[in-house]
């Protein structure tokens, strides 16, 4: 499975540093359990992040959210593979 974390799908209040901010977006409370399920499946092989725009990112807020999601997914995938 190939997973793209499209950061501009998150609400603008959580991820302001994107080229096309979503006023409401998909809340982290919805996205995180879905990401956990994908990672726990043991089928995830590739992951990338799209739409992070450092030039527009206030106080690196979006970069921190992206990093947290990357860590969450990679750690869960590692555990699913017996790590």
C-alpha positions, 0 to 999 in steps of 0.5 A: 500500500502507498499512502500520501499524507495530503496536509492541505486536507487538514483544517487551516487552524491546524495546518496553515502552511499549505498552498490551498488551506481548507477552512474546515478540513478533516479533523485530526480526530478523524484522520489519526484513527484512519492512519492508525488502521492503515499502518496497523494493517501491515500492508503499508510499504511507502509513505509521502507527504504532500502540500506542505509549504514552508513559506506559508507556515506560521511558526512551523505549525504545519511542519510539526503536525506533518512530523507528528503524523509521519512519526505516528504512521511509521511507528505503527507500521513498524510495530505491525511488522513485528518491531 
